[in-house]
Amino acid sequence: MKLNYKRTILIGFAFFSICAFWQFYDNEIPKILKYTFKLGETATGVVMALDNVLALFLLPFFGALSDKTDTKMGKRMPFIVIGTILSTALLFILIAVARPSGSLPLFIVILLLLLIAMGTYRSPAVSLMPDLTPAPCRSSANAIINLMGTLGGIYILVMIKVLLKEADDPARTNYIPLVMSLIACMILAVLLVFVTIKEKKIKKIIETEGGLHSLGESFDNDEKTAEGGKNDMPADVKKSLMFLLVSVFLWFTAYNAVTTAFSRFVVEVWDLHDNAYATCLLVATGAATLSYVPIAYVSGKIGRKKTILIGISIMAASFVITGLYPHFSTSINIFFALVGIGWAAINVNSYPMVVEMSKAGDIGKFTGTYYTFSMAAQVFTPIFSGFLLEHVSYKTLFPYAFIFSALAFCTMSMVKHGDTRPEKKKSVLEHFDLDE
């Protein structure tokens, strides 16, 4: 069976819209909380952690609920369409009504409703790809979906540079043009998915061809012991898994601290305005995207663990050097490019290492465990790093990121399993098989 690239790209527009929203949320909501509502860094960190806390409950709930849904539109499409309509309406109210009102309680209530609305369709949108893709083609399809998500993030970073003109008083910055561009992007992207992807019809065709049979079902039969029970994970493998999961927590703690606080760091430390920070983040994102295939090639030669350790080292060194700059310089973009490359080296290889240590029938459980540790870090780090920024100094941001990167290097060094070198891929797109 061959992958239908056109259909996969069209499905990817749902993920495009989601990633566009989260890029805006991560970059601009902290600035609104700080400059419009005068929240301290700790309080801002608490608010910014809400989406990850809600995700721990909303994503599995609505994913399972969509599994049981059966409408004329399909299983996933109702959640995608309704979720997008609610999210865009609430986003407009948040920026056009709640922010100008100056009422923090109103802003927080609308923000919570917005986060819940986004949570209702994220899992169904991601699930649409495997629903409508033959099992042997899902690796390449997932690559396209992730690239579409990256393009969504890049779109918003470009719109920030073009449409967001920071006022002398940041509290008076006009967000309406930027938000309208985001709303238009989300609605048009999902409308394209709704018009072109006939979920039930496509699924029926693929089922008729036998393409939706999961390979994992056949693997489960091999996991039984002679007595009919299941093999327990050996103690040394379990130890490696725990060190790897701790490493996931630590490097997400480091990286997410920078991506969440950098928009305020450039203002407070480098006195840099007009949203120039977006260029640095755009460079990091672009470098990561361009480095996926070379990194996959390198990891195939030297192994996943060594590639991850190199990636951590590059990222940690870049954090140190960037933190030493007394003021902004265009050369900082070089080190943000290196951060992106290091982050890609970690992400391309860490999830496959977790799965490598799992049984075929437990891949879903181990995947959930992987994301539990990554989301836990994203709940923890805005609060803890925000406390340091507020009560110590903004200059603690990059030392903080370096320390947690160094700790991740130490724990990753203790991982002894999951480093099987991958087979040569039939298509370069299979190197992108990771949903971040």
C-alpha positions in Angstrom: 0.0 0.0 0.0 1.1 3.5 -0.8 0.7 6.6 1.3 -1.8 9.2 -0.1 0.4 12.3 0.3 -2.3 14.7 -0.8 -4.8 13.4 1.7 -2.2 13.3 4.5 -1.3 16.9 3.9 -4.9 17.9 4.0 -5.4 16.0 7.3 -2.3 17.8 8.6 -4.1 21.2 8.4 -5.9 20.3 11.6 -2.6 19.9 13.4 -1.4 23.1 11.6 -4.1 25.1 13.3 -3.5 23.6 16.7 0.3 24.3 16.6 -0.4 27.9 15.4 -2.6 28.5 18.5 -0.1 27.0 20.9 2.8 29.1 19.5 0.7 32.2 20.1 -0.3 31.0 23.6 3.3 30.2 24.7 4.8 33.4 23.4 2.2 36.1 24.0 -0.1 35.1 26.9 2.8 35.4 29.5 3.5 39.0 28.2 -0.2 39.9 28.5 -0.3 38.5 32.1 2.8 40.4 33.1 2.3 43.7 31.4 -1.5 44.1 31.2 -2.4 42.5 34.5 0.9 43.1 36.4 1.2 39.5 37.5 4.5 38.4 39.0 6.6 35.7 37.3 5.5 33.0 39.8 1.8 33.7 39.2 2.4 33.9 35.5 4.1 30.5 35.6 1.1 29.0 37.5 -1.3 30.3 34.8 0.9 29.1 32.0 1.0 25.6 33.6 -2.8 25.3 33.5 -2.8 24.0 29.9 -0.5 21.1 30.8 -2.5 20.3 33.9 -5.8 20.3 31.9 -4.1 18.2 29.2 -3.4 15.4 31.6 -7.2 14.9 32.0 -8.7 16.3 28.8 -6.6 14.6 26.2 -7.2 11.0 27.2 -10.9 11.7 28.0 -11.8 13.3 24.7 -9.6 10.8 22.8 -11.5 7.9 24.3 -14.9 9.7 23.9 -14.2 10.2 20.2 -13.4 6.5 19.9 -17.0 5.8 20.9 -18.6 8.5 18.8 -20.4 7.7 15.6 -22.0 10.5 13.5 -22.6 11.2 9.8 -19.5 13.4 9.9 -17.4 10.6 11.4 -15.8 10.0 14.8 -13.2 12.7 15.0 -14.6 15.5 12.7 -17.4 16.7 15.1 -14.8 17.3 17.8 -12.5 19.1 15.4 -15.2 21.4 13.9 -17.0 22.2 17.2 -13.7 22.6 19.1 -12.3 25.0 16.5 -15.5 27.1 16.5 -15.5 27.3 20.3 -11.8 28.0 20.5 -11.7 30.8 18.0 -14.8 32.5 19.5 -13.3 32.4 23.0 -9.9 33.6 21.7 -11.5 36.6 20.2 -13.4 37.3 23.5 -10.2 36.9 25.4 -8.2 39.5 23.5 -11.0 41.9 22.3 -13.1 41.9 25.5 -11.4 40.3 28.6 -7.9 41.9 28.1 -9.2 45.5 27.5 -11.6 45.2 30.5 -8.6 45.0 32.9 -10.4 42.4 34.9 -8.0 39.6 35.8 -10.8 37.2 37.0 -12.7 37.6 33.7 -9.5 37.1 31.7 -8.6 33.9 33.7 -12.2 32.5 33.3 -12.2 33.0 29.6 -8.6 31.6 29.3 -9.7 28.5 31.2 -12.7 28.0 28.9 -10.4 28.5 25.9 -7.9 25.9 27.1 -10.8 23.5 27.7 -12.1 24.1 24.2 -8.7 23.4 22.7 -8.4 20.3 24.8 -11.7 18.9 23.4 -10.3 18.3 19.9 -6.5 18.0 20.1 -6.6 14.2 20.6 -9.3 13.6 18.0 -7.4 15.8 15.5 -4.2 13.8 16.1 -6.1 10.5 15.9 -7.6 11.3 12.5 -4.3 10.5 10.8 -4.0 6.9 12.0 -7.7 6.4 11.4 -7.4 7.2 7.8 -3.9 5.9 7.0 -2.9 2.3 6.2 -0.9 0.9 9.1 2.3 0.3 7.0 2.3 4.0 5.9 1.8 5.7 9.3 5.4 6.5 9.9 5.7 8.6 6.8 2.2 10.1 7.4 3.2 11.1 10.9 6.3 12.9 9.4 4.0 15.0 7.2 1.7 15.8 10.1 4.6 17.0 12.3 5.9 19.1 9.4 2.5 20.7 9.1 2.5 21.5 12.8 5.9 23.1 12.4 4.6 25.2 9.6 1.7 26.3 11.8 4.2 27.5 14.5 6.3 29.3 11.8 3.2 31.0 10.5 2.5 32.6 13.8 6.1 33.6 14.4 6.1 35.4 11.1 2.7 37.1 11.9 4.2 38.3 15.2 7.0 39.9 13.3 4.7 41.5 10.7 1.5 42.4 12.6 2.4 42.9 16.3 3.8 46.3 16.9 4.7 46.8 20.5 3.6 50.0 22.1 5.8 52.1 24.4 3.7 50.8 27.2 3.5 47.0 26.5 0.1 46.9 28.2 -1.3 49.0 25.3 0.1 46.8 22.5 -2.6 46.1 19.9 -3.1 42.3 19.6 -6.2 42.4 17.4 -4.4 42.1 14.0 -2.3 39.2 15.2 -5.3 37.4 16.8 -7.5 37.9 13.7 -4.8 36.4 11.5 -4.6 33.4 13.9 -8.4 33.0 14.0 -8.5 33.2 10.2 -5.7 30.6 10.0 -7.5 28.2 12.4 -10.9 28.5 10.7 -9.6 28.2 7.1 -7.3 25.2 8.0 -10.1 23.2 9.7 -12.6 24.2 7.0 -10.2 22.8 4.4 -10.1 19.5 6.4 -13.9 19.4 6.8 -14.5 20.0 3.0 -11.9 17.6 1.7 -11.7 14.8 4.2 -14.8 12.5 4.2 -13.9 10.6 7.3 -16.3 7.7 7.1 -16.0 7.2 3.3 -12.2 7.1 3.4 -12.1 4.8 6.4 -14.4 2.3 4.7 -12.2 2.2 1.6 -9.1 1.6 3.6 -10.8 -1.1 5.7 -11.9 -2.8 2.6 -8.3 -2.9 1.4 -7.3 -4.4 4.8 -5.0 -1.4 5.5 -6.2 -0.6 9.1 -5.0 -3.9 10.6 -2.6 -3.1 13.4 0.8 -4.8 13.4 0.8 -4.6 17.2 -2.1 -7.1 17.3 0.1 -9.9 15.8 3.0 -9.0 18.2 0.9 -9.6 21.2 0.8 -13.3 20.5 4.5 -13.5 20.8 4.6 -12.0 24.3 3.1 -15.0 26.1 5.3 -17.3 28.1 5.1 -21.1 28.1 2.9 -20.9 31.2 0.5 -18.4 29.5 1.6 -15.4 31.5 3.5 -12.3 30.3 7.1 -11.6 30.6 8.0 -9.0 33.2 10.5 -6.3 32.3 14.0 -7.3 33.5 15.3 -5.2 36.4 18.1 -3.7 34.4 15.8 -2.7 31.5 13.4 -1.2 34.0 16.2 0.8 35.5 17.2 2.1 32.1 13.6 3.1 31.4 13.3 5.0 34.6 16.6 6.9 33.9 15.3 7.7 30.4 12.0 9.0 31.7 13.7 11.2 34.3 15.9 12.5 31.4 12.8 13.3 29.5 11.5 15.3 32.5 14.8 17.1 32.9 15.4 18.2 29.3 11.8 19.4 28.9 12.2 21.3 32.1 15.3 23.1 30.6 13.9 23.7 27.1 10.4 24.8 28.1 11.7 27.3 30.6 13.5 29.1 27.8 10.6 29.0 25.3 8.1 30.2 27.9 10.1 33.0 29.4 12.3 34.2 26.5 9.8 36.8 25.3 10.0 38.6 28.7 13.8 37.9 29.2 14.7 39.9 26.1 12.7 42.9 27.4 13.9 42.8 31.0 17.6 41.9 30.4 18.4 43.1 26.9 15.9 45.9 26.6 14.8 44.5 23.3 11.3 45.4 22.1 9.1 45.1 19.0 9.0 41.3 19.5 12.5 40.7 18.1 12.5 37.5 20.2 10.4 35.8 17.5 13.3 35.8 15.1 15.4 33.7 17.6 12.6 31.2 18.1 12.0 31.1 14.4 15.6 30.3 13.8 15.6 27.5 16.4 12.4 26.0 14.9 13.8 26.2 11.3 17.1 24.6 12.3 15.3 21.8 14.1 13.1 21.1 11.1 16.1 21.1 8.7 18.2 18.8 10.9 15.7 15.9 11.4 16.9 13.8 8.4 20.7 14.4 9.0 20.2 13.6 12.7 18.3 10.4 11.9 21.3 9.4 9.6 23.8 10.2 12.4 21.8 8.2 15.0 21.7 5.2 12.5 25.5 5.3 12.4 26.5 6.0 16.0 23.4 5.0 17.9 20.5 6.9 19.6 22.0 7.3 23.0 25.2 9.0 21.7 23.2 11.2 19.4 21.0 12.3 22.4 24.0 13.0 24.5 25.6 15.1 21.7 22.3 17.0 21.4 22.1 17.7 25.1 25.7 18.9 25.1 25.0 21.3 22.1 21.9 22.6 23.7 23.5 23.1 27.2 26.6 24.9 25.7 24.3 27.1 23.7 22.3 28.1 26.8 25.5 29.0 28.6 26.9 31.1 25.8 23.6 32.9 25.2 23.3 33.7 28.9 26.7 35.4 28.8 25.6 38.1 26.3 25.1 41.4 28.1 22.9 42.7 25.3 21.3 41.4 22.1 23.4 40.6 19.1 22.4 39.0 15.8 25.1 36.3 16.5 22.7 35.0 19.2 20.7 33.5 16.3 23.6 31.1 15.7 23.2 29.6 19.2 19.5 29.4 18.9 20.0 27.4 15.7 22.3 25.1 17.7 19.6 24.8 20.4 17.1 23.8 17.7 19.6 21.2 16.3 20.3 19.8 19.8 16.6 19.7 20.6 15.9 17.8 17.4 18.7 15.3 18.2 16.9 14.6 21.5 13.4 14.3 20.2 14.2 12.2 17.1 15.7 9.5 19.3 14.2 9.6 22.8 10.7 8.4 22.1 11.9 5.4 19.9 14.2 4.5 22.9 11.2 4.3 25.2 9.2 2.2 22.7 12.3 0.0 22.2 12.1 -1.1 25.8 8.4 -1.8 25.7 6.4 -4.9 24.6 4.5 -4.4 21.4 1.2 -4.7 23.3 2.3 -2.0 25.7 3.4 0.7 23.2 0.3 2.8 24.0 0.9 2.6 27.7 4.6 3.5 27.3 3.8 6.3 25.0 1.4 7.7 27.5 4.1 7.4 30.2 6.5 9.3 28.0 4.1 12.2 27.5 3.2 12.1 31.2 6.8 12.9 32.1 7.1 15.6 29.4 3.9 17.3 30.4 4.8 17.1 34.1 8.0 19.0 33.3 5.9 21.6 31.5 3.7 22.0 34.5 6.7 22.3 36.9 9.1 24.5 35.0 7.0 27.6 34.4 6.3 27.8 38.1 9.8 27.1 39.4 11.6 29.1 36.8 9.1 31.9 37.2 9.8 32.0 40.9 13.5 32.4 40.2 12.9 35.1 37.6 10.7 37.1 39.9 12.5 36.7 43.2 16.2 36.3 42.1 16.8 37.7 38.6 15.8 37.3 35.0 19.5 36.4 34.4 18.8 33.0 36.1 16.9 31.8 33.0 19.8 30.4 31.0 21.8 29.1 34.0 18.6 27.3 35.0 18.3 25.7 31.5 21.9 24.7 31.6 21.7 23.0 35.0 18.7 20.9 34.1 20.3 20.1 30.7 23.5 18.9 32.6 21.3 16.8 34.9 19.6 15.3 31.9 23.1 14.4 30.5 24.0 12.6 33.7 20.8 10.6 33.9 20.9 9.8 30.2 24.4 8.5 30.6 22.9 5.8 32.9 20.6 4.4 30.2 21.9 1.1 29.0 19.0 -0.2 26.8 16.8 1.0 23.9 19.8 1.9 21.7 19.1 -0.6 18.9 20.2 1.0 15.7 17.2 1.5 13.3 16.9 -0.4 10.0 17.5 1.6 6.9 14.3 3.6 6.1 12.5 3.1 2.8 11.7 6.8 2.7 13.4 9.7 4.4 10.0 10.8 5.8 10.1 7.8 8.1 12.9 9.6 10.1 10.3 12.1 11.3 8.2 9.5 13.1 7.7 11.4 16.4 4.6 13.4 17.5 5.7 16.2 19.7 
